[in-house]
Amino acid sequence: MFKQNFKNQEVIIRGQKIGLGESKLIKIPIDRLPTGTLIEIPVYVFNGKEAGPTVLLQGGLHGDETNSVELVRRMLIDKNYKIYRGCVIVVPLLNVFGFLSFSRDMHGKDVNRSFPGSKKGSLASRMAYYLMKELTENVDFGIDYHTGGEQRSNFPQIRYTPQDDKAKKLAEIFNAPFVFESSLISKSFRNECFKHGIPIIVYEGGESLRLNENAIQEGINGTLRILRYFNMIHENVVIPENPISIKINSRRWIRAKVAGIFNTSVKNGEQVKKGEVIGHIMDTYGETNFAIKSPYDGYIIARNNFPIVNMGDPLFHLGSS
């Protein structure tokens, strides 16, 4: 399924060549702050001594998704994950501006809705442009790490493009607790890569501006399964085995029918039954208590952790297999 004429014989980024057996840190300049401080994207390249696939590991496309940044950072500093075959290109933090301002966006624009980008466009557009031009031209496939947003925590899950058989295979190898198809979104990174024949799987785990240890470890373990599958790391690297991923075939958000204080009685990732009470919404005076029931059998694949909700707010992301 995966072609053998891999791209890592010599990787070229920003005019710098990284040959077999070489490693290098490359900083791609993007813009300057009003103070004149230069903002750069740090890119780590680890090229093994033997030819193999070139894999992109990318965190922080959304600046407030700190869990994805920490996940990549831990893999970056762990010397046990030395690359012997193929090449790994690591971007621990793409959206530097969003990270500094605790924001998903970059100057009010979503980088992940700015592809393919433009060399002379907005900062988000330029970021997208350089990502495609300098990095993805080198890679065979990639993993894009994300989290939930706005106090919504995603239980560890992999999303892949339904039309992409290679991405589906990568999702199976990753073996997150949940896996499901996800339609392409216009001007997104995954959509642009799909146009260029580059399979991208999206790992979702945890929530924005929070670290979630389980989500971090699941992300690392899944990534190592892929690297080991392609014989890129040493066979002695210990990787915990998971049960086979639960395939989610349909999903929907359960939304608040009233406003109030939200309490949940189920854990994220938990299996629930139709009609089961999974939470309550109460007013601040204790006069009303609205029970939230599961509309069908399924799994909680994401949960709102914010206690104050308005009518229509998303509470539980419920998936059925």
C-alpha positions, 0 to 999 in steps of 0.5 A, spaced: 500 500 500 505 504 501 510 506 496 517 504 497 521 510 493 521 513 499 523 521 500 528 521 505 534 520 501 536 527 502 531 532 505 531 539 503 528 544 507 529 552 507 535 550 502 538 546 507 540 539 506 539 533 511 542 526 508 542 519 511 544 519 518 544 526 519 539 530 524 538 538 524 534 543 527 532 548 522 528 555 524 523 558 518 523 565 519 515 567 519 514 574 521 516 579 526 513 582 533 512 590 533 518 590 537 522 587 532 523 580 535 523 575 530 518 569 530 520 562 527 518 555 526 523 550 529 523 544 525 527 538 527 529 533 522 532 526 524 534 522 518 535 515 519 541 511 516 537 507 511 531 509 506 524 509 509 518 513 509 518 521 511 513 522 517 511 529 519 509 529 527 506 536 528 503 540 534 500 546 535 497 548 529 492 551 534 495 555 539 491 554 545 492 546 544 498 545 549 496 538 550 499 537 543 505 541 544 507 537 550 506 530 547 510 532 541 515 535 546 516 529 550 517 525 544 522 530 541 527 529 548 526 522 549 533 519 546 530 512 546 526 513 540 532 514 535 530 514 528 534 508 524 530 508 518 526 513 514 526 520 517 522 524 522 520 531 521 518 534 528 514 541 528 513 541 536 509 548 535 507 551 529 502 557 531 507 561 535 503 567 536 497 563 538 501 560 543 503 566 546 496 569 546 493 563 549 489 563 542 486 558 537 487 563 532 493 567 529 491 574 529 484 573 529 485 567 523 485 560 524 491 557 520 487 551 519 482 554 515 488 558 511 491 553 506 494 553 501 496 559 503 500 565 500 507 568 500 504 575 501 497 574 505 496 574 512 500 571 517 496 565 518 496 565 510 503 565 510 504 560 515 500 555 511 504 557 505 511 555 508 508 549 511 506 546 505 512 549 501 518 547 506 515 541 509 510 537 506 513 536 499 518 532 503 513 527 507 510 521 505 505 521 511 503 525 517 500 525 524 497 532 526 496 533 533 490 536 536 485 537 542 478 539 544 476 546 544 472 551 549 473 547 555 471 540 551 475 534 552 476 529 547 477 522 549 483 519 545 481 518 538 484 518 531 480 521 525 482 520 518 479 521 511 474 516 508 477 517 501 484 515 503 485 508 504 492 509 506 490 514 512 485 508 514 491 504 515 495 508 519 489 510 523 488 502 524 496 502 526 495 508 531 490 504 535 487 509 539 481 508 543 476 510 538 477 511 531 472 514 525 472 517 519 472 525 518 470 529 512 475 534 509 474 541 511 475 546 506 482 550 506 484 545 512 491 542 512 488 535 512 484 537 505 490 540 502 495 534 503 489 530 501 490 534 494 497 532 494 496 525 495 499 525 502 495 521 508 494 525 514 491 522 520 489 527 526 489 525 533 485 528 538 486 528 545 484 532 551 482 540 551 485 546 550 489 550 555 490 543 559 495 538 560 491 531 560 496 525 562 492 520 559 491 523 552 499 525 552 501 517 553 495 515 548 498 519 543 505 517 544 504 510 544 500 510 537 505 514 534 510 509 536 506 504 533 506 507 527 514 508 527 515 501 529 510 498 524 515 501 518 521 499 522 524 506 524 525 505 531 529 500 535 524 493 536 526 493 543 522 500 544 516 498 549 509 500 547 503 498 551 498 494 547 491 497 547 485 493 545 483 494 538 480 501 536 472 502 537 470 504 530 465 509 531 460 509 525 455 515 527 456 521 532 452 527 534 453 532 540 448 532 545 446 539 547 443 543 553 435 544 552 435 549 558 441 553 561 444 552 568 449 549 572 451 542 568 454 536 572 455 530 569 455 523 572 459 519 567 466 519 565 469 521 558 470 515 554 465 511 558 460 506 554 452 508 556 446 505 554 439 508 551 435 512 556 441 512 561 442 519 565 448 521 564 448 528 567 444 534 570 442 541 569 440 545 575 438 552 576 442 556 581 437 556 586 436 549 586 428 549 584 429 545 577 433 539 576 433 537 568 436 530 567 440 529 561 439 522 558 443 518 552 438 518 546 442 511 544 447 506 546 454 509 545 460 512 547 462 518 550 468 521 545 468 528 548 465 532 554 464 539 556 468 540 562 465 547 563 459 548 569 455 554 566 451 552 560 446 556 556 441 553 552 444 549 545 451 549 548 454 542 546 455 537 553 457 530 550 459 528 544 456 521 543 458 516 538 455 509 536 459 503 533 
